Amino acid sequence: MIFQSQYDVIVVGGGHAGAEAAAAAANMGCQTLLVTMNLQSIAQMSCNPAMGGIAKGQIVREIDALGGYSGIITDKTMIQFKMLNLSKGPAMWSPRAQSDRMRFAEEWRLALENTPNVDFYQDMVRNLIVEQNNVVGVVTNIGIPIRAKAVILTNGTFLNGLIHIGEKQFGGGRMGESAAFGLTEQLVELGFVAGRMKTGTPPRIDGRSLDFSKMSEQAGDENPRKFSYTDTPKLTKQRSCWISYTNQEVHNLLKEGFDRSPMFNGTIQSIGPRYCPSIEDKINRFADKERHQIFAEPEGWNTIEYYINGFSTSLPEEVQAKALRAIPGFEHAKFFRPGYAIEYDYFPPTQLKHTLETKLIDNLFFAGQINGTTGYEEAASQGLMAGINAALKIQQREPFVLQRNEAYIGVLIDDLITKGTEEPYRMFTSRAEYRILLRQDNADERLTRKSYELGLASKERLRNMEEKYRRANEFLTYIENESVTPEEINTTIQEREGNPLKQTNKIATVVARPELKLKDFYNLPKVEQYLAEHDLTEEELEQVEIQIKYKGYIKKEKNNADKLTRLENLKIPKDIDYLKMGSMTIEARQKLSSIRPETVAQASRISGVSPADISVLLIHMGR
C-alpha cells in the first residue's frame, strides 16, 4: 500500500481553498493528504494575477490573522501594492496587490512542503467512500482507496468543467487541464442538489507587442504596505499596470460575433458573476456607455505575459483578436491564448452547516467555488475555515464559527448558508452591516487571540499583537489628557479653512476635527517628546487616529453588534417542526425546514422569513 493506513483529513483540490485547508488542518496537528490533479499548479492564479481589492483585501488580512498563508505568500510575491479607497473612511480602505503568478504558485507549494503533517498525491478523486452517512475516505481515478476521518472538497471549476470559445466546446477545469468527473453524480445520488455556474477569463497577450505610449500608467503606492502581520519582506520596487479604453469601433467589432457567442445563442445557460461581466455582456447591458476601461497587468517580474483585465470574453478567437486590436495600444497585440468561458458544477451552500460541513454526510466539508463563490480570497477563507473545523471535529473540540460582527469571513459564510446563491458570490464591503468594526487595519486585534486558542498563532505572535495595541492605547490616553492651545494649532486650522480654536482643548478632541490629521500635532513639544521616547510604528499611530476620528461610529456599531450577539446565542432546538407552525407563512416554514438555521439570528437573515415569522418562532420557543 503506497499510503499510510488512514489520514485524519483528505483535501481534494489544490487551489486556494485546498491549499489553505491543508495548511490549517496540518498546523492543528492532523495528518493531512492533499490530492490534486496537478501538483505543478497548487494555488494557481487561474484568472487575474492579483490578491485583495474591495472587501477582498480585508479577507486576506483576516486569513493572515487567523494563521493562514495567503497574506504571507502575497507579500513574498507581489510586484505592486495599492491601498484602495483612501479618499474614503478607514472602513472602506482595501489593500490590493499584483502578484508574480509563477512565483505565487511556487511559494505556496514550498510553504506546504515545509508544513509538517502534509502529504501530497497527484490524481483525480472520482468517488467518496461513504459508510452509514459518514465519509470515511476517497477513491482515486486509478482505483486507489484512501481512508480518512474527514474529507474536504475544494474542486473549483473542475467538476464537469466545460470550456467555451465561440461555438467550440471542450471539457476542462481550466485551459490545458482536464475536468473532473464522478463526484457530482455520486453526490446527487446521495441526495445533494447540484447546479451549474459560469465564469470567464480574458486573453493573455505578449507584452512586447503592446504600445504603452498610447496607454496611461497605473503605478503602485509610493509607500507600499503589506498584507501579513508577520515579518514578511517590504516591497521596495514595483511594476506598473497600464490602462486603455474601448471605443465604438471595438464595440461594433464585438457585436459582429454575438450570433456565435455562447452567452447569447443559448449554448451557455448557467449564470456568470454579476460584478465581473464579460466584455460582450458589458456592451450589451450598458449600451449607453461609449467606452470601458481595459487594464494591461503584468503577470510577474520577468515574464512578457500580460493579463487583459476588463476584456473577459468567450467570443470566437478571431472576433476577440479583431476587437482587441482596435483598442489604443493593442494594435499589434500577439495572443498567448484567447479568453474563454467555463461552466462547472456547484452545490447550493444552504446544504451546509456554518462549519462548512455538509448536513447530509458527516465529516464531509465543502469549500470554495463548489459552494458558488468566485474569487481567490473567498475560496481561501472557506478553505481555512473548513480545515480548522475538520481538525476540531476530529479532535472532538467545539466548532469554530465567526459571527457577522467578527469578520468578513463570518459575513461570507453566513450569507452562503442562510441565503444561498444562484450566481457566483463575491464579497463587497456593502454586504457587511458592521464594516466600521471589520476594518483591514484591525483584523489582528479581532482574530489573533482566536487563532492562538485554535493552536495556529504562536504565543509570540499573540504577544506582539497585544503589545502593538497596548502602545497605541497608551498614546491615545496621553493625548486625551494633554491639551493644545489656540496659539499652537490655529495657524494649521486656518490653512485648512477650519474654524479657529477659541480656547485650550484636549488634543484628542481637536484631532477629531475633519480638517485635521494626527500628524499635524507631531511638532507640538509634548507630543514630539512622547513620540521620541516611545518610537511608535506607523500602524500604531494609524490605530490612534482611527479610534479618535471614528469613536462615535465605532461605539454605535459595537452596541448594535452586542444586540445581535444576544440573538446569535439564542439556539433553536434541533428537532423543531416548522411545518406545524400554522401562524407562520408557508414560504418561511419551507425555507426554515430546508435550511435548518442554528440560531434565531440566522433564521432572521433567511430570504423570505419576515420579522412576524421570527415572532412566531420566538413564541413557539417560549420566549
C-alpha positions in Angstrom: 0.0 0.0 0.0 1.5 3.3 -1.0 -0.4 5.3 1.6 -0.5 5.2 5.4 -3.5 3.2 6.7 -5.6 6.3 7.4 -5.3 10.1 7.3 -7.1 12.5 9.6 -8.0 14.8 6.7 -8.0 14.4 2.9 -8.3 17.7 1.0 -9.4 17.2 -2.6 -8.2 20.0 -4.9 -5.1 22.2 -4.7 -6.4 25.6 -5.5 -6.6 28.5 -3.0 -9.3 26.8 -0.9 -7.5 23.4 -0.9 -4.1 24.9 0.0 -5.4 26.9 3.0 -7.5 23.9 4.1 -4.5 21.6 4.0 -2.3 24.1 5.9 -4.8 24.7 8.6 -5.6 21.1 9.3 -1.9 20.1 9.3 -0.9 23.0 11.6 -3.6 21.9 14.0 -1.9 18.5 14.3 -3.9 16.5 11.7 -2.2 14.0 9.3 -3.3 15.6 6.1 -3.3 14.4 2.5 -3.7 16.9 -0.4 -4.9 15.2 -3.5 -4.8 17.3 -6.7 -4.8 16.6 -10.4 -1.7 18.7 -11.0 1.0 19.2 -8.3 2.6 21.9 -10.5 -0.3 24.2 -10.2 -1.0 24.4 -6.5 -2.8 27.7 -5.7 -2.6 28.6 -9.4 -3.9 32.1 -10.1 -6.3 30.9 -12.8 -7.7 34.3 -13.6 -6.1 37.7 -12.7 -2.6 37.8 -11.1 -3.8 39.8 -8.1 -4.9 39.4 -4.5 -7.2 41.7 -2.4 -9.3 44.6 -3.6 -12.6 46.0 -2.2 -13.5 43.8 0.8 -11.3 41.0 -0.6 -8.2 42.7 0.9 -9.9 42.7 4.3 -10.5 38.9 3.9 -6.8 38.3 3.1 -5.8 40.2 6.3 -8.3 38.1 8.3 -6.9 34.9 6.8 -3.4 36.1 7.9 -4.6 37.0 11.4 -6.1 33.5 11.8 -2.9 31.8 10.8 -3.5 31.2 7.1 -0.8 31.6 4.4 -2.4 33.7 1.7 -1.2 37.1 3.1 2.4 35.8 3.6 2.6 34.3 0.1 1.2 37.5 -1.4 3.8 39.7 0.4 6.6 37.4 -0.8 5.5 37.5 -4.4 3.8 40.9 -5.1 5.0 43.2 -7.8 2.7 46.1 -7.0 0.7 47.3 -4.0 -2.2 49.8 -3.7 -4.4 50.7 -0.8 -7.8 51.4 -2.5 -10.4 53.9 -1.3 -8.0 56.0 0.8 -10.2 59.1 0.0 -13.0 57.4 2.0 -13.2 56.4 5.6 -11.0 53.5 7.0 -13.8 51.0 6.9 -13.5 51.2 3.1 -9.7 51.1 2.8 -8.9 47.9 1.0 -5.4 46.5 0.2 -4.7 45.1 -3.3 -1.6 43.6 -4.8 -0.4 42.5 -8.2 1.4 39.2 -7.9 4.0 37.3 -9.8 1.8 34.4 -11.0 4.6 31.8 -11.3 6.3 32.7 -8.0 2.9 32.8 -6.2 2.2 29.1 -7.0 5.8 28.2 -6.3 5.8 29.8 -2.9 2.5 28.2 -2.0 3.9 24.7 -2.9 7.1 25.4 -0.9 5.1 26.6 2.1 3.0 23.4 2.1 6.1 21.2 1.6 7.6 22.9 4.7 4.4 22.3 6.7 4.7 19.2 8.9 1.9 16.7 8.6 1.1 17.4 4.9 1.4 14.6 2.3 0.8 15.1 -1.4 -0.7 12.9 -4.2 -1.3 13.7 -7.8 -4.5 12.1 -9.2 -8.2 12.8 -9.7 -10.7 11.8 -7.0 -13.7 10.1 -8.7 -15.6 8.8 -5.6 -16.1 9.2 -1.9 -16.2 6.3 0.4 -19.4 6.7 2.5 -20.5 4.4 5.3 -23.7 5.0 7.3 -23.9 8.6 6.3 -20.3 9.2 7.2 -17.5 9.9 4.8 -14.5 7.7 5.5 -12.3 8.2 2.5 -11.9 8.7 -1.2 -11.2 6.6 -4.3 -8.8 8.0 -6.9 -9.2 7.8 -10.7 -6.8 4.8 -10.9 -8.9 3.0 -8.3 -6.8 3.5 -5.1 -8.9 3.8 -1.9 -7.5 6.2 0.7 -9.2 6.3 4.2 -9.6 9.4 6.3 -11.6 10.7 9.2 -12.7 13.8 7.3 -12.8 14.9 3.6 -12.8 18.5 2.3 -13.9 19.0 -1.3 -12.4 22.1 -2.9 -12.9 21.2 -6.6 -13.0 24.8 -8.0 -14.2 24.9 -11.6 -13.2 21.3 -12.4 -16.5 19.4 -11.6 -17.7 18.5 -15.1 -16.0 21.7 -16.4 -16.8 22.7 -19.9 -14.8 25.4 -21.7 -16.4 27.6 -24.4 -14.6 29.7 -27.1 -17.3 30.9 -29.6 -19.0 27.8 -31.0 -16.2 25.5 -29.8 -16.6 23.5 -26.6 -14.3 21.1 -24.8 -14.0 19.6 -21.4 -11.6 21.1 -18.9 -11.2 22.6 -15.4 -9.2 25.4 -16.9 -7.3 25.9 -20.2 -4.8 23.0 -20.6 -6.2 20.9 -17.7 -8.8 18.1 -17.6 -12.2 18.3 -16.0 -13.1 16.1 -13.0 -15.8 13.5 -13.3 -17.7 11.2 -11.0 -18.1 13.2 -7.8 -21.1 15.3 -8.9 -23.0 12.2 -9.9 -22.3 10.4 -6.7 -23.2 13.4 -4.5 -26.5 13.8 -6.4 -27.2 10.1 -5.7 -26.5 10.7 -2.1 -29.2 13.4 -2.1 -27.3 16.6 -2.7 -28.8 19.3 -5.1 -26.3 20.4 -7.7 -26.4 23.4 -10.1 -24.2 24.9 -12.8 -22.4 28.2 -12.8 -20.2 30.1 -15.3 -17.1 32.2 -15.1 -14.7 33.6 -17.7 -11.2 34.9 -18.3 -9.6 37.4 -20.7 -6.9 36.8 -23.3 -3.3 36.7 -22.3 -1.1 38.9 -24.5 2.7 39.2 -25.3 3.8 42.5 -23.7 6.4 43.1 -26.4 3.5 43.6 -28.9 1.9 46.4 -26.8 2.4 50.1 -27.3 2.4 51.5 -23.8 2.9 55.1 -25.0 -0.8 55.0 -26.0 -1.9 54.0 -22.5 -1.9 55.6 -19.1 0.5 54.3 -16.4 -1.1 52.9 -13.2 1.8 52.9 -10.7 1.7 51.4 -7.2 1.6 53.3 -3.9 4.6 55.4 -3.1 4.9 53.7 0.3 3.6 50.2 -0.2 2.2 48.3 2.7 1.8 44.6 3.3 -0.9 42.0 3.9 0.6 39.9 6.6 1.0 41.0 10.2 4.1 38.8 10.4 7.7 39.8 9.5 7.3 39.5 5.7 9.6 41.5 3.3 8.6 45.0 2.5 8.2 45.8 -1.2 11.0 48.1 -2.4 10.4 48.1 -6.2 7.2 47.8 -8.2 5.9 47.2 -11.7 3.2 49.4 -13.2 -0.1 48.4 -14.8 -1.5 50.3 -17.8 -4.9 51.5 -18.7 -6.6 52.0 -22.1 -10.2 52.2 -23.2 -12.6 50.6 -25.7 -14.4 52.7 -28.3 -17.3 52.4 -30.7 -15.3 50.6 -33.3 -14.3 47.9 -30.7 -18.0 47.6 -29.7 -19.1 47.2 -33.3 -16.5 44.5 -34.0 -17.5 42.6 -30.9 -21.2 42.7 -31.9 -20.3 41.0 -35.2 -19.7 37.9 -33.2 -22.7 37.9 -31.0 -24.6 35.3 -33.1 -21.7 32.9 -32.3 -21.4 33.9 -28.7 -22.2 31.0 -26.3 -23.6 33.7 -23.9 -26.2 34.9 -26.4 -27.0 31.9 -28.6 -28.2 29.7 -25.7 -25.2 27.4 -25.5 -24.4 28.7 -22.0 -27.5 28.8 -19.8 -25.8 29.0 -16.4 -25.3 32.3 -14.6 -22.0 34.2 -14.5 -20.6 36.7 -12.0 -22.8 39.8 -11.9 -20.0 42.1 -10.9 -17.3 40.8 -13.2 -19.2 40.6 -16.6 -17.6 39.7 -19.9 -16.9 42.5 -22.4 -19.7 41.3 -24.6 -22.1 41.4 -21.7 -20.9 44.9 -20.7 -21.5 46.4 -24.2 -24.9 44.7 -24.4 -26.1 45.7 -20.9 -24.6 49.1 -20.9 -25.2 50.2 -24.5 -25.2 53.8 -23.4 -21.5 53.7 -22.4 -19.2 55.0 -25.1 -16.1 53.2 -23.6 -15.0 50.7 -21.0 -11.7 50.5 -19.1 -9.1 47.9 -20.2 -6.1 47.2 -18.0 -2.9 45.6 -19.1 -1.5 43.8 -16.0 2.0 42.2 -15.9 2.0 38.5 -14.9 5.3 38.8 -13.0 8.7 40.4 -12.6 10.4 39.0 -15.6 7.7 37.5 -17.9 6.4 39.2 -21.0 2.9 37.9 -20.5 0.1 40.4 -19.7 -3.4 39.8 -18.3 -6.0 42.0 -20.1 -8.3 42.9 -17.2 -11.8 44.1 -18.4 -11.8 42.0 -21.6 -13.2 38.7 -20.2 -14.8 37.0 -23.2 -16.0 33.7 -24.8 -16.4 35.1 -28.3 -14.7 33.3 -31.2 -11.0 33.8 -31.1 -10.9 35.8 -34.4 -13.5 38.2 -33.1 -11.5 38.7 -29.9 -8.4 39.4 -32.0 -10.0 42.0 -34.3 -11.8 43.8 -31.4 -8.8 43.8 -29.1 -6.5 45.3 -31.8 -8.9 48.2 -32.2 -8.1 49.4 -28.7 -5.3 52.1 -28.5 -2.0 50.4 -27.6 -3.2 47.0 -28.7 -3.0 47.4 -32.5 -0.3 44.7 -32.9 -1.3 42.5 -30.0 0.0 38.9 -30.1 -2.0 36.3 -28.2 -0.6 33.9 -25.7 -4.2 32.4 -25.5 -7.7 33.7 -26.2 -10.3 34.4 -23.5 -12.8 31.7 -22.7 -15.8 30.9 -20.5 -16.1 27.8 -18.3 -19.2 26.1 -17.0 -18.9 23.9 -13.9 -21.0 22.2 -11.2 -21.6 23.7 -7.8 -23.7 22.8 -4.8 -26.1 25.4 -3.3 -24.4 26.2 0.0 -27.7 26.1 2.0 -26.8 22.3 2.2 -24.0 23.2 4.6 -23.7 24.0 8.3 -21.8 27.1 9.4 -18.7 25.0 9.9 -18.9 24.2 6.1 -19.6 20.5 7.0 -22.5 19.1 4.9 -25.8 18.5 6.5 -26.3 15.2 4.7 -23.0 13.5 5.2 -21.0 13.7 8.4 -17.3 14.8 8.2 -17.7 15.9 4.6 -16.8 19.6 4.1 -17.1 21.8 1.0 -15.0 25.0 0.4 -14.5 27.4 -2.5 -16.2 27.6 -5.8 -18.1 24.3 -5.1 -20.2 26.5 -2.8 -21.0 29.0 -5.5 -18.4 31.7 -4.7 -16.0 33.5 -7.1 -12.6 34.8 -6.2 -9.3 33.6 -4.7 -9.9 35.3 -1.4 -13.4 34.0 -0.9 -12.2 30.5 -1.7 -9.1 30.7 0.5 -11.1 31.9 3.5 -13.5 29.0 3.2 -10.7 26.5 2.8 -9.1 27.9 6.0 -12.4 27.6 7.9 -13.1 24.1 6.6 -9.6 22.9 7.5 -10.0 24.4 11.0 -13.4 22.8 11.6 -12.4 19.4 10.1 -9.5 19.3 12.6 -11.7 20.5 15.5 -14.3 17.8 14.8 -11.6 15.0 14.6 -10.2 16.3 17.9 -13.7 16.4 19.5 -13.4 20.1 20.2 -16.1 22.8 19.8 -16.7 24.1 16.2 -15.3 27.4 15.1 -17.8 29.8 13.6 -17.1 33.5 13.1 -20.1 35.9 13.6 -21.0 38.7 11.2 -19.7 41.3 13.6 -16.3 39.5 14.0 -15.1 39.1 10.4 -15.9 39.4 6.7 -15.3 35.7 6.7 -18.3 35.4 9.0 -20.4 37.5 6.7 -19.4 35.4 3.7 -20.2 32.1 5.2 -23.4 33.3 6.9 -24.6 34.7 3.6 -23.9 31.4 1.8 -25.6 29.2 4.4 -28.6 31.3 5.2 -29.3 33.0 1.9 -27.7 30.6 -0.6 -26.6 32.0 -4.0 -27.8 31.4 -7.6 -24.9 33.4 -9.1 -21.2 33.4 -8.3 -21.0 35.1 -4.9 -18.4 37.9 -4.5 -17.7 39.8 -1.3 -18.3 43.6 -1.1 -18.0 46.0 1.9 -21.7 46.7 1.4 -22.6 43.1 2.4 -21.2 43.7 6.0 -23.5 45.7 8.3 -20.7 46.2 10.8 -17.9 47.2 8.4 -16.7 50.0 10.7 -15.7 47.2 13.1 -14.4 45.0 10.3 -11.6 47.1 9.0 -8.4 45.8 7.3 -6.2 47.5 9.9 -7.7 45.7 13.0 -8.0 42.1 11.7 -5.1 41.2 14.0 -6.9 42.6 17.1 -10.2 40.8 16.1 -8.8 37.4 15.3 -5.2 36.7 16.6 -6.4 35.5 20.1 -8.9 33.2 18.4 -6.1 31.8 16.2 -3.9 31.3 19.3 -6.7 29.4 21.1 -7.1 27.2 18.0 -3.4 26.4 18.1 -2.5 28.3 14.9 -1.0 31.5 16.1 2.2 31.3 18.3 2.5 32.8 21.8 5.0 35.3 20.3 2.5 36.5 17.7 -0.2 37.0 20.3 2.2 38.9 22.5 3.3 41.1 19.5 -0.4 42.0 18.8 -1.1 42.8 22.4 2.0 45.0 22.6 1.0 46.9 19.5 -2.4 47.8 20.9 -1.1 48.5 24.4 1.4 51.1 22.9 -1.4 52.6 20.7 -3.8 52.8 23.6 -1.2 54.4 25.9 -0.6 57.2 23.4 -4.3 57.6 22.9 -4.8 58.1 26.7 -1.9 60.5 26.7 -3.4 62.9 24.1 -6.9 62.5 25.6 -5.4 64.1 28.7 -2.9 66.6 27.2 -4.1 69.9 25.9 -3.4 72.2 22.9 -3.7 76.0 22.9 -5.2 78.1 20.1 -1.7 79.6 19.5 -0.2 76.2 18.9 -2.7 74.9 16.3 -4.8 77.8 14.8 -2.3 78.5 12.0 -2.7 75.0 10.8 -6.5 75.1 11.2 -6.7 78.4 9.2 -4.6 76.9 6.4 -7.2 74.1 6.2 -10.0 76.6 6.2 -11.4 75.4 9.6 -12.9 77.5 12.4 -10.1 78.7 14.7 -9.8 77.2 18.2 -11.1 79.8 20.8 -9.8 78.2 23.9 -7.4 75.5 25.1 -8.7 72.0 24.5 -7.7 68.3 24.8 -5.5 67.2 21.8 -7.7 64.2 21.0 -10.8 66.5 20.8 -9.1 68.8 18.3 -7.7 65.8 16.3 -11.3 64.7 15.8 -11.9 67.7 13.5 -12.4 66.6 9.9 -9.8 69.2 8.5 -7.0 67.9 10.8 -4.8 64.8 11.0 -2.9 63.4 13.9 0.4 64.2 12.2 -0.5 67.9 12.4 0.3 67.6 16.1 3.6 65.8 15.9 5.6 69.1 16.2 3.9 70.1 19.5 6.7 69.9 22.0 4.9 67.5 24.4 3.8 65.2 21.5 7.2 65.4 19.8 8.8 64.3 23.1 6.4 61.4 23.7 7.0 60.1 20.2 10.8 60.4 20.5 10.7 58.4 23.7 8.2 55.7 22.6 9.0 55.3 18.8 5.5 54.2 17.7 5.1 52.5 14.4 3.1 53.8 11.5 0.4 51.1 12.2 0.2 52.1 15.9 -0.3 55.8 15.0 -2.9 54.9 12.5 -4.8 53.0 15.1 -4.8 56.0 17.4 -6.1 58.3 14.7 -8.9 55.9 13.7 -10.0 55.5 17.3 -10.2 59.3 17.7 -11.9 60.1 14.4 -14.5 57.3 14.4 -15.1 56.9 18.2 -18.8 57.6 18.0 -19.4 55.4 15.0 -17.4 52.5 16.5 -19.3 52.7 19.8 -22.6 52.7 18.0 -21.7 49.7 15.9 -20.4 47.8 18.9 -23.8 48.4 20.7 -25.7 47.1 17.6 -23.3 44.1 17.4 -24.0 43.3 21.1 -27.7 43.2 20.4 -27.1 40.9 17.5 -24.9 38.6 19.7 -27.8 38.0 22.1 -29.9 36.6 19.2 -26.9 34.7 17.9 -26.7 33.0 21.3 -30.4 32.0 21.1 -30.2 28.5 19.8 -33.2 26.8 18.0 -34.0 23.3 19.1 -32.7 20.8 16.5 -36.0 18.8 16.5 -38.3 21.8 16.0 -41.0 21.2 13.4 -41.6 24.4 11.4 -44.3 22.8 9.2 -46.6 22.7 12.3 -46.3 26.5 12.9 -49.6 27.5 11.2 -49.2 31.2 12.0 -46.0 31.3 10.0 -46.1 32.0 6.2 -45.8 28.9 4.0 -42.6 30.3 2.5 -41.0 30.8 5.9 -41.9 27.3 7.0 -40.5 25.8 3.8 -37.3 27.8 4.0 -36.7 27.2 7.7 -37.3 23.5 7.2 -34.9 23.3 4.3 -32.0 25.4 5.8 -32.4 24.4 9.5 -30.8 27.6 11.0 -29.0 27.0 14.3 -29.9 30.4 15.9 -32.7 32.9 15.8 -30.4 35.5 14.3 -29.5 33.2 11.4 -33.2 32.4 10.9 -34.0 36.2 10.7 -31.5 36.6 7.8 -33.1 33.9 5.6 -34.7 35.4 2.5 -38.5 35.1 2.8 -38.5 34.9 6.6 -40.2 38.1 8.0 -40.0 39.7 11.4 -43.5 38.4 12.0 -42.3 34.8 11.3 -39.5 35.3 13.8 -42.0 36.4 16.4 -44.0 33.2 15.8 -40.8 31.2 16.2 -39.9 33.0 19.5 -43.4 32.4 20.9 -43.1 28.7 19.9 -39.8 28.5 21.7 -41.4 30.0 24.8 -39.6 33.4 24.6 
